[in-house]
Amino acid sequence: MTTAPADPDDHHDDASDGAPAFGHDAGQGSFFGRRKGHKLRSHQADLIAGLLPRLALDIAGAPPADLRSLFAVPVDDVRLEIGFGGGEHLVAEALAHPRTGFIGCEPYVNGMAKILSQIEAHDVRNIRLVAGDAAELLAWVPPQSMARIDLIHPDPWPKRRHWKRRFVQDATLAAMARVLKPSGEFRFVCDIDDYVAWTLWHLSRAPEFIWTAERADDWRQPWPNYTMTRYGRKAEREGRKATYLIFRKTAETR
């Protein structure tokens, strides 16, 4: 399962830029994908060729027993952001929480180039990257090794025939429950009402998660210190209201 859209009118942060999807062949060190969208600037291409291999995780091999060992600086916990788009939220979180290690998963070349530019500019040391499929990453991650997973403005998949591609599915929830620590959180932001309803329906059926909201503002307003993404600002300009959901992993497992 991937967060990459198939239709050109889908409006993920970088899909709206026409950015191509790509993957990584760890054995060959090569990148491949749909070569559509904006051409990378020279420095962006240099970052893809030079900086990304140093930050990219090789999920074809065995994972470390402790994910914290993946980072060049000491970290206390590890978090994941799935489909980070232009990287605004992920970089802001990494800078605000230097003792937390962050893994960002994004299948788009242009999105990866944007976050690499920010990582270089701010000398960020606590981010590792995966250029590809979040489901494969979740299968690779050791059990109970992550404190939080964020999914910010995922691709909406508006057509019914594409709903099976939506990230929040029973199998995905089981995978997230496996990798989250007890009381770990899954945070979800979306401005598409039917996708929010879809997510609430699936999470309400998952015994591993509880919705933490106690009042309407808990889902109507961003959580404290939330960094608005480029797509989030675009949605606001166009009159779409986002919903902010936080789910906590329980002790119960399937």
C-alpha positions in Angstrom: 0.0 0.0 0.0 1.4 3.4 -0.9 0.4 7.0 -0.2 1.1 8.0 -3.8 -2.0 9.0 -5.9 -2.8 7.5 -9.2 -4.9 10.3 -10.6 -3.4 13.6 -11.7 -6.2 15.6 -10.1 -5.5 14.2 -6.6 -4.3 17.0 -4.3 -1.6 15.7 -2.0 1.0 18.4 -1.2 3.4 17.3 -3.9 0.9 15.6 -6.2 -0.5 19.0 -6.8 3.0 20.0 -8.0 3.0 17.1 -10.4 5.8 15.4 -8.6 6.6 11.8 -9.6 6.6 8.8 -7.4 9.8 6.9 -6.9 11.3 4.0 -5.1 14.7 2.8 -4.0 16.5 -0.3 -5.0 18.8 -0.7 -2.0 21.0 -3.2 -3.7 21.7 -1.0 -6.7 21.4 2.4 -5.1 19.2 3.6 -8.0 16.0 5.5 -8.1 13.1 4.9 -10.4 9.6 6.1 -11.0 7.1 8.1 -13.2 9.2 10.9 -14.6 6.5 13.6 -14.7 6.2 16.9 -13.0 8.6 19.7 -12.3 12.2 19.2 -13.3 14.5 19.3 -10.3 16.8 22.2 -10.0 20.5 21.5 -10.1 21.1 21.7 -6.4 18.0 19.6 -5.7 19.3 16.9 -8.0 22.7 17.0 -6.2 20.9 16.5 -2.9 19.0 13.5 -4.2 22.3 12.0 -5.5 24.5 13.0 -2.5 22.5 13.6 0.7 19.6 11.3 0.3 21.7 8.1 0.2 23.2 9.1 3.6 19.8 9.6 5.2 17.8 6.9 3.4 16.9 3.7 5.4 17.7 0.4 3.8 14.5 -1.5 4.6 15.5 -4.4 2.4 17.9 -5.5 5.2 17.2 -6.5 8.8 16.1 -3.6 11.1 18.2 -2.7 14.1 17.0 -4.0 17.5 16.6 -0.4 18.6 15.5 2.2 16.1 17.2 5.0 18.1 20.5 3.6 16.9 19.6 4.8 13.3 20.3 8.5 14.2 23.6 10.4 14.3 22.6 12.2 17.5 21.2 10.7 20.8 17.4 10.4 20.8 14.9 9.2 23.4 12.0 8.2 21.1 11.3 7.7 17.4 8.3 9.0 15.4 7.1 8.5 11.9 5.5 10.9 9.4 3.8 9.2 6.5 3.6 11.2 3.2 5.4 14.4 4.5 4.7 16.3 1.2 7.0 19.4 1.2 8.4 18.5 4.6 7.3 21.6 6.5 5.7 19.8 9.4 8.4 17.1 9.7 11.3 19.6 9.8 9.5 21.8 12.2 8.9 18.9 14.6 12.5 17.7 14.3 13.8 21.2 15.1 11.4 21.5 18.0 12.2 18.1 19.4 16.0 17.5 19.0 15.9 14.5 21.4 13.4 12.7 19.2 14.3 10.8 16.1 12.0 11.2 13.1 11.5 8.9 10.1 9.8 10.5 7.1 8.3 8.4 4.3 7.4 10.0 1.0 7.2 8.5 -2.5 7.6 11.7 -4.5 10.8 13.0 -5.9 10.0 16.7 -5.6 8.8 16.3 -2.0 12.0 14.5 -1.1 14.1 17.2 -2.8 12.2 19.9 -0.8 12.8 18.3 2.6 16.5 17.6 1.7 16.9 21.3 1.0 15.5 22.1 4.5 17.5 19.5 6.2 20.7 20.9 4.7 19.7 24.5 5.4 18.9 23.8 9.1 21.6 21.1 9.6 19.0 18.7 10.9 20.5 15.6 12.4 17.5 13.7 13.7 15.7 12.8 10.5 16.0 9.6 8.4 14.1 9.1 5.2 12.3 6.4 3.3 11.7 7.0 -0.4 8.7 4.7 -1.0 5.9 2.7 0.5 4.9 3.3 4.1 3.3 -0.2 4.4 6.7 -1.8 3.7 8.4 0.4 6.2 5.8 -0.6 8.9 6.5 -4.2 8.2 10.2 -3.6 8.6 10.0 -1.7 11.9 10.5 -3.7 15.1 7.5 -4.1 17.4 6.7 -1.4 20.0 9.5 0.9 18.7 7.7 4.1 17.8 6.1 6.7 20.0 3.9 8.4 17.4 2.8 8.2 13.8 1.5 11.2 11.9 -0.5 11.2 8.7 -1.1 14.8 7.6 -3.4 15.6 4.7 -3.2 12.2 2.9 -4.2 11.8 -0.7 -8.0 11.9 -0.7 -8.8 9.1 -3.2 -12.2 10.7 -4.0 -13.5 8.1 -6.4 -15.1 5.0 -4.8 -13.2 2.6 -6.9 -9.9 4.0 -5.3 -11.1 3.7 -1.7 -9.2 0.4 -1.2 -6.0 2.5 -1.7 -6.8 4.7 1.3 -4.0 4.3 3.9 -6.2 3.7 6.9 -7.3 0.1 6.5 -7.6 -2.8 9.0 -4.3 -4.3 7.9 -2.6 -0.9 8.2 -4.1 -0.3 11.7 -2.8 -3.7 12.8 0.7 -2.8 11.5 0.6 0.6 13.3 -0.5 -1.1 16.5 2.4 -3.5 16.2 5.0 -0.8 15.9 3.6 1.7 18.4 4.7 1.6 22.0 1.9 1.3 24.6 0.1 4.6 24.8 1.8 5.6 21.5 -0.3 7.9 19.2 -1.6 8.0 15.7 -2.4 11.5 14.6 -4.4 12.2 11.5 -5.3 15.5 9.7 -7.6 15.8 6.8 -9.9 18.3 5.1 -12.0 15.7 3.2 -15.1 14.9 5.2 -15.7 11.4 3.8 -12.0 10.5 4.4 -12.4 11.7 8.0 -15.5 9.6 8.4 -13.7 6.6 6.8 -10.8 6.9 9.3 -13.1 7.3 12.3 -15.1 4.2 11.3 -12.0 2.0 10.9 -10.4 3.3 14.1 -13.6 2.9 16.1 -13.6 -0.8 15.1 -9.9 -1.3 16.1 -9.6 -2.5 19.7 -6.0 -1.4 19.7 -6.9 2.4 19.5 -9.0 4.8 21.4 -10.0 8.3 20.2 -8.8 10.9 22.7 -11.2 13.7 21.9 -13.3 15.0 24.9 -14.8 18.1 23.3 -15.5 19.4 19.8 -12.5 21.7 19.7 -10.3 18.6 20.2 -10.9 17.7 16.6 -11.9 21.1 15.2 -8.7 22.8 16.2 -5.0 21.9 15.6 -3.2 20.4 18.6 -0.8 22.8 20.3 2.3 23.9 18.3 1.0 22.2 15.1 2.9 23.4 12.0 0.5 24.1 9.2 1.6 22.6 5.8 1.4 24.2 2.5 -1.6 22.1 1.5 -3.3 23.0 4.8 -3.0 26.7 4.1 -4.3 26.1 0.6 -7.3 24.2 2.0 -8.1 27.1 4.3 -7.9 29.6 1.5 -10.4 27.5 -0.4 -12.7 27.3 2.5 -12.1 23.7 3.6 -12.0 22.9 7.3 -9.5 20.3 8.5 -10.3 17.7 11.2 -7.5 16.9 13.7 -7.8 13.4 15.2 -5.6 11.8 17.8 -5.8 8.1 18.6 -3.9 6.4 21.5 -2.8 2.8 21.4 -4.3 0.7 24.1 -2.9 -2.3 25.9 -5.3 -4.6 24.0 -4.1 -6.5 21.0 -5.6 -8.8 18.5 
